[in-house]
Each structure stands twice: as C-alpha cells, then as structure tokens.
Amino acid sequence: MHVRGLPQHLLIWGDLARISAEEPLLVMVHGWMDVAASFQFMVDELRQQPGWADRPIAALDWRGFGRTPAPLGTDAYFFPDYLGDLDAVVHALSPDHPIDLLGHSMGGNVVTMYAGVRPHKIRRLVNLEGFGMPATTSDEAPDRYTRWLDELRTPMQLKSYDSLEGVAGRLQANNPRIRTEHAMWLAQHWAREEGGRWVINADPAHKRVNPLLYRVEEVTALWARITCPVLFIEGLQTQYFALFNGRYTRDEFLVRAEAIAKLRIESLDDAGHMLHHDQPEALAGLLADHLALPSDVSVAPPQSPGA
C-alpha cells in the first residue's frame, strides 16, 4: 500500500477481511534499526494462544527501514513522520473499528504517543520497553542544532557483511539471548545481498542526531489522554537505562507513567531489551491475556522494583 507518497511495506498474518469489533486488528511497529519481521517469533507463539489462530495481525516497516524506502532526498528522520505514517496505516487497514496496537522500543514510544492523539482508535495498547528518553532543557537546543547541521554534512554509513552468517553473528553480538536459528532466519530480513556483500536494510541517515529536544511535559500530556488499558512489558535484564549514565532512570520512568490512567507493568525474566526475541512464548501469554480483557476491567497501577 502507499502511505503519504511512500510504498509502505507491511507483513500481514491472517485475513484482514475478518477485522471486526469482536476480532480487532493487532498492529505492531518495531524499534530503531529493526524490521517488521522481528515480530515473527512472537507471532508464532501468539498463534498458539486460544482465540488467536486466525486473528488478523499486521506489522509495518517504518520509513527507511526494512522494505519501506526512505523518501527521496531524506537526510533526517522525525517522530511526527512516524505518527503520520502510523495514522495513515491504521485508518487504511481498519477504518471502522478500533485496533489493538503494540510497539517495541522506539515503536513503543510512537504508539504510546499515538494513543494519546487518537484515543478513540485504540482498544488496547502494548508498549515493549518504550521507556522514553532523558529530559532535556531549552539551553541544550543550540548545541543540538549545531551537531545536527554538522552531521548533515557528514556521510553516514552502515557496516556491511561478507555472508548471511556474518549478519546473524551481528544480531547475536547485539543480543546473546537470541537463538541461533532465529538469528539466521532474521538475518535474511534484516539485510540484503548487494554486490557480493550483505547490507543492512536501513537508511544510514537514521544514525544522525535528532535536532528536536525530547520534552517530557509534551509526552506526558499525550499519555494523560490515553483512555484504553495499557500493558507495559520490560525485560528484567534490560540494559536500557545504562545507556544514559544516570541521566534517566527507571524510577523517573515510573513517575512519568503515572500520567497513564489504566497502566499495568509486567516484567519477563531472562529477557533484555529485545524481549520479543528472548522470551517469545512468555510474551505471547501476556499479550493474549491483555488483549482479551473486557473494556471495563480496571488495571492495576505500576509497581516499583521489588514490590
């Protein structure tokens, strides 16, 4: 399908003609430097859950990732474009019925913002480790814009590999918990052969800094408008917050999350940031339970560590 002038690549499981109030569409969006096919292992397990054998599911490749091309001349990417692309896909696939929506990492941040913009379109929301980013202040803007302008003048490149096994090895280096057979399968979707080398299916421009500051007050204002039940799932062994060297913590996330009225937080053991690769079976069970909730069920508030 075409979305905002781009040929949008989608993976579809099941029959979209089955979409109804009783069988809402589940739409899934991936994280940064990932692809829609990344959800395949989780979908395989979800199909084993009662009521999920034929339910329609769709996953998209964000612009400039996987098999969705970058717009001609793109040299930077912005969150409003992700929201615009998602909105177009949702309205095209399920114009008459609310959907269930799931996002991982960057995609988790996008879907949680989107649920605050279009609350009437979302029946259930699932956020997989979309914790957000450290708070910024306006005095950071000059240096951020300077860095962005400098990077626009700097060619960006992604490493290529001499074999599909090399790509799978990269996936396993990033996440030692991913099973070898899963890494080999995903490698052929994560990269393509080009001139005797295997090249990552991602626009190198994604590596450039975003010049726009992350404004917590804007994000939480959107979260406060969410009306559907929200399930947030994290890996107990995630290293996400270690990336920020104390500038952003899980406790800060929990404070922000108080803006979401109907939030439940669950954790998966033996799982890191890529929990849909690490524990697809356990994750599928949590999803099936949450997405089967009746509309009027109240959701427990988020729990602090060790609670």
KOLMARBA-558171 format. One record per residue (C-alpha): residue number from 1; x, y, z; residue in one letter. Coordinates in steps of 0.001 Angstrom, whole numbers, plus 500000, padded with zeros to 6 digits. Each point is the difference from the previous one (the first is absolute). Layout:
N
  nr   east  north     up rest
 NUM      X      Y      Z    A
...
// end
This chain:
307
  nr   east  north     up rest
   1 500000 500000 500000    M
   2 501040 503629 499548    H
   3 500213 502228 503068    V
   4 500723 503705 499763    R
   5 501636 499519 496615    G
   6 502080 496972 501043    L
   7 499542 496318 499110    P
   8 499395 498736 503541    Q
   9 501138 496424 500651    H
  10 497771 497975 502301    L
  11 500056 496447 501301    L
  12 496502 498555 500319    I
  13 499012 496922 501989    W
  14 496416 498805 499557    G
  15 497190 501482 497947    D
  16 499401 503747 500270    L
  17 496410 499381 498889    A
  18 499412 498465 503450    R
  19 500575 503325 501783    I
  20 497028 500791 502235    S
  21 499137 501241 503461    A
  22 500285 496384 501201    E
  23 503292 499362 498157    E
  24 501822 503337 499909    P
  25 503158 500375 497992    L
  26 503293 499868 501905    L
  27 502515 502453 498509    V
  28 503668 499685 501038    M
  29 502900 502400 499442    V
  30 503689 499294 500512    H
  31 502831 501928 501604    G
  32 503006 501911 498687    W
  33 502240 498012 497629    M
  34 497526 497112 499898    D
  35 497359 498655 497577    V
  36 496425 498721 500088    A
  37 501205 496395 499599    A
  38 501537 500315 503473    S
  39 496552 499171 501432    F
  40 499705 496636 498211    Q
  41 501114 497866 502969    F
  42 497508 501711 502286    M
  43 497212 499601 497423    V
  44 500784 496291 499651    D
  45 499440 499598 503740    E
  46 496965 502292 500069    L
  47 498354 497794 497376    R
  48 500082 497170 502562    Q
  49 497926 502004 502482    Q
  50 496221 499382 500175    P
  51 498108 502241 497612    G
  52 503092 501052 498062    W
  53 500253 497346 497291    A
  54 498519 502259 497313    D
  55 499793 503466 501496    R
  56 501258 502694 497581    P
  57 503410 501496 500794    I
  58 502078 502555 498104    A
  59 503526 501338 500518    A
  60 501590 502834 498078    L
  61 503523 500925 499050    D
  62 500556 503631 500979    W
  63 501136 502329 497227    R
  64 503643 499368 499195    G
  65 500010 496595 501706    F
  66 499499 496513 498587    G
  67 498177 500102 496672    R
  68 498424 503433 500432    T
  69 502223 502467 498139    P
  70 501098 503381 501235    A
  71 498326 502996 498370    P
  72 502112 501364 497163    L
  73 502701 502300 501349    G
  74 499460 499108 503664    T
  75 502895 501025 502220    D
  76 498281 499911 503430    A
  77 497037 498348 501742    Y
  78 497422 501455 502381    F
  79 497409 498524 502369    F
  80 497075 501937 498470    P
  81 500590 498077 496769    D
  82 499749 496686 501836    Y
  83 496712 501147 501529    L
  84 498748 501097 496593    G
  85 500936 496691 498377    D
  86 498396 497982 502789    L
  87 496813 502054 499856    D
  88 499699 499427 496264    A
  89 500551 496239 500374    V
  90 497472 499696 502847    V
  91 497293 501873 498124    H
  92 500660 498068 496781    A
  93 499962 496526 501571    L
  94 497257 500450 502599    S
  95 497908 503066 499171    P
  96 496898 498825 501857    D
  97 501320 498254 503114    H
  98 502493 500875 502771    P
  99 503187 497990 499926    I
 100 502383 498416 502470    D
 101 503421 501625 499704    L
 102 503462 498781 501026    L
 103 503399 501634 499698    G
 104 503541 499087 501012    H
 105 502640 502506 501165    S
 106 499808 502993 497644    M
 107 496755 498512 498709    G
 108 498743 499751 503585    G
 109 500561 503711 500432    N
 110 498193 500748 496739    V
 111 496931 497874 500787    V
 112 499641 501424 503505    T
 113 500063 503531 498610    M
 114 497576 498984 497258    Y
 115 497541 498542 502497    A
 116 499810 503447 501582    G
 117 499408 501687 496646    V
 118 497387 497511 498738    R
 119 498587 498427 503184    P
 120 496768 498976 498257    H
 121 501944 497850 497504    K
 122 501757 497807 502601    I
 123 498232 497183 501874    R
 124 503101 498618 501766    R
 125 503601 501196 500072    L
 126 503229 498050 500604    V
 127 503357 501732 500480    N
 128 503113 497796 499959    L
 129 502851 501920 501646    E
 130 499055 503374 498490    G
 131 501255 501805 503107    F
 132 500643 503356 498353    G
 133 503099 502156 500217    M
 134 501744 502229 502536    P
 135 498360 503362 500618    A
 136 501502 502953 498147    T
 137 500109 503734 500685    T
 138 499748 502851 497519    S
 139 503620 501021 500499    D
 140 501044 496733 498303    E
 141 498406 501077 496706    A
 142 502904 502041 498522    P
 143 502556 497199 500339    D
 144 497480 497423 498780    R
 145 499299 502005 496834    Y
 146 503705 500579 499459    T
 147 500687 496284 500245    R
 148 497129 499223 497623    W
 149 501222 502503 497391    L
 150 503506 498589 500266    D
 151 498705 496457 499560    E
 152 497989 501026 496925    L
 153 503361 500770 498389    R
 154 501440 496640 501074    T
 155 499275 496853 497937    P
 156 498479 497239 502106    M
 157 500775 496334 499423    Q
 158 498891 496656 501361    L
 159 502338 497022 500193    K
 160 499558 497285 497373    S
 161 500706 496277 500426    Y
 162 501567 497324 497821    D
 163 497330 497379 500702    S
 164 496576 499405 501453    L
 165 501736 498247 502890    E
 166 501869 503233 500638    G
 167 496704 501882 500274    V
 168 498650 497362 502381    A
 169 503179 500326 502040    G
 170 499406 503736 500274    R
 171 496477 499346 501283    L
 172 501373 497578 502583    Q
 173 502720 502450 501023    A
 174 497315 502625 500576    N
 175 497863 497524 501916    N
 176 501657 496778 501206    P
 177 496596 498634 501057    R
 178 498645 499711 496464    I
 179 499943 496370 498873    R
 180 502346 499077 497163    T
 181 497181 498791 497758    E
 182 498065 503213 500627    H
 183 503063 502133 499240    A
 184 500578 498195 496697    M
 185 496355 500385 498992    W
 186 499847 503656 500971    L
 187 503292 500811 498275    A
 188 498452 499502 496569    Q
 189 497365 502624 500849    H
 190 502351 502333 501852    W
 191 502416 500193 497056    A
 192 500128 499556 496220    R
 193 502703 498769 497630    E
 194 501507 502755 497897    E
 195 503161 499743 497929    G
 196 501162 496867 501805    G
 197 499531 501571 503445    R
 198 497119 499918 502467    W
 199 498723 503515 500715    V
 200 497718 500943 502909    I
 201 496482 500949 498899    N
 202 500105 503461 501521    A
 203 500677 503502 498770    D
 204 503324 501143 501540    P
 205 498393 503415 500563    A
 206 498268 498461 503021    H
 207 503340 500320 501800    K
 208 499841 503806 499975    R
 209 498994 501752 503195    V
 210 496456 501332 500231    N
 211 500201 503780 500384    P
 212 496676 500166 501844    L
 213 500185 499785 503775    L
 214 498146 497289 501929    Y
 215 497482 501946 502074    R
 216 498634 497884 502833    V
 217 497090 502358 500683    E
 218 498743 499556 496434    E
 219 500314 496213 500154    V
 220 498190 499676 503333    T
 221 497254 502332 498747    A
 222 499377 497487 497226    L
 223 500165 497057 502402    W
 224 497382 501657 502190    A
 225 497527 499906 497117    R
 226 500201 496216 499564    I
 227 496674 498375 500846    T
 228 500685 496320 499259    C
 229 501653 497421 502281    P
 230 503774 500046 499535    V
 231 502415 497120 500604    L
 232 503670 500916 500351    F
 233 502440 497065 499886    I
 234 503697 500177 500867    E
 235 502840 497515 500104    G
 236 501413 499464 503480    L
 237 503487 499929 498499    Q
 238 499559 503074 497826    T
 239 503002 502286 499665    Q
 240 497901 502867 498671    Y
 241 500582 502465 502815    F
 242 503736 499277 500097    A
 243 500227 501836 496677    L
 244 499365 503318 501739    F
 245 502609 499893 502797    N
 246 497569 501184 502667    G
 247 498286 502679 497870    R
 248 496815 497905 499877    Y
 249 498906 497227 502373    T
 250 497204 497482 500335    R
 251 498679 501921 503012    D
 252 499675 503085 497797    E
 253 498085 497926 497477    F
 254 497601 498820 502704    L
 255 499284 503607 500956    V
 256 499245 500876 496381    R
 257 497839 496888 499639    A
 258 497646 501291 502704    E
 259 498473 502096 497214    A
 260 498490 496838 498463    I
 261 496687 499243 501692    A
 262 499680 496279 499240    K
 263 503541 498658 500110    L
 264 501344 496589 500959    R
 265 503730 499245 500005    I
 266 501288 496449 499594    E
 267 503569 498662 499937    S
 268 501498 496995 498230    L
 269 502945 498149 501502    D
 270 502959 498923 497864    D
 271 499142 502789 497572    A
 272 501749 503201 499020    G
 273 498927 502862 497763    H
 274 499151 497632 497109    M
 275 497508 498083 502112    L
 276 497953 498936 496950    H
 277 503090 498041 498926    H
 278 501017 498830 503458    D
 279 496674 498722 501369    Q
 280 497444 499793 497151    P
 281 497994 497265 501743    E
 282 499563 501832 503306    A
 283 499393 503274 498197    L
 284 497237 498450 497888    A
 285 498231 498879 503168    G
 286 500032 503528 501430    L
 287 498732 501431 496734    L
 288 497168 497514 499666    A
 289 498875 500766 503548    D
 290 500113 503772 499582    H
 291 498395 500103 496576    L
 292 497124 497829 501236    A
 293 499098 502371 502867    L
 294 496437 501295 499956    P
 295 499733 503751 499607    S
 296 498890 500725 503561    D
 297 502755 498136 501842    V
 298 502039 502255 502256    S
 299 503761 499780 499669    V
 300 502413 499857 502931    A
 301 502337 502970 500460    P
 302 503710 499637 499144    P
 303 502162 498276 502582    Q
 304 503358 501154 501275    S
 305 502957 497579 499801    P
 306 499653 497210 502518    G
 307 496343 500759 500741    A
// end
